[in-house]
Amino acid sequence: MGDVLDTAAMLARFRERAAAVRRRGLPPVEGDERRRIREQMQLDYMDFAMLGDAQASLDGGILTLTIDLRPPAERTEASQPSTPSPYEPKAE
């Protein structure tokens, strides 16, 4: 591990984690346990996807992640993630 934080690589790892949660199947459990696992998977996916969409800056040793939660129509060009948001519904 180098001395410099690669924020682009870090954000890419969060996007990959979100995709991995989405691909992961449910284990063979039933009832309440299955519901709890599904809910946790949904939360994990949303958390990883939001972090993957963040804009990162490192200033004076302080890492700042900015996540624009406004509806897409209200966002500015500079605040748009470079990839489509995986946690928003796709336009049809």
N, C-alpha and C positions, 0 to 999 in steps of 0.2 A: 504494500500500500504506500503510495507516494505521499509527499508532504502537502500537495495541493488538492483541494477538494474539487472534483469534477462534478459540478452541479448538473450539467446536462446528462451525464451518465447516471447520476443518482435519480433524476426524474425519470429517465428511461427505465430504470429498475422498478420504480413504482408503477409505471405503465405496464410493464411485464407482469408484475405481481397481480395487478387488477385483471389482466387477461387470464392469468393462471387460475385465479379464483373463479372466473366466469367459466373456464373449461372444466374445472374440477367437478366430478360427479358426487352425488350424495352417497354416503356409506349405507350399507343394508341395515338400517335401523327403522323402527316404527314409532308412531305416536308422538308424544311430547318431545322426545329426544330428537326426532327427525325435524320437527318444527324449530326447535332451538338451533340445530345445526344450520338449517336453511336461513334463519334470521341472522346468525353470525356471519354466514357467507355473504349475505347481502350487505351487511355493515362493512365487512372487510373489503369487498369490491368497491363500495362507494368511497371509503377512506383512501384506498390505494389509487383509485381513479382520480380523485380530487388532488391528491399530492402529485400525481403524474402530470396533471394539467397546470400545475403551479408555475409561476415565473420566479426563478431563484436569483437572489443577489447576495454576494458576500462582501461586506464592507467592514473593515476594521475588526475582523474576526467574528462578526455577527452574521449568521445566515438568516436571511429573511425569505420566506416563501409567501408569495402573493397569489391568492386564489380569487378570481373574479366570479362571484356567485350571482351577478345580475343576469337577467334573461339575455340571450344572445343579441336580440335587437337593440338592447341598451348598452352593449359593450363597445368600446372604442377599438380601433384597429390594433393599437399597441397592446391592449389587454387580451387579445385573442390568442388562445394556445395555438401552437404550430400544427397540432393534430386535432381532429374532431374529438369532442368530449365523449368519452365512452359511457358516461352516466346520464346523458341527456337523451331523450327520445330522438330517433333518427327521423329526418323529414322524409315523407313519402311522396 
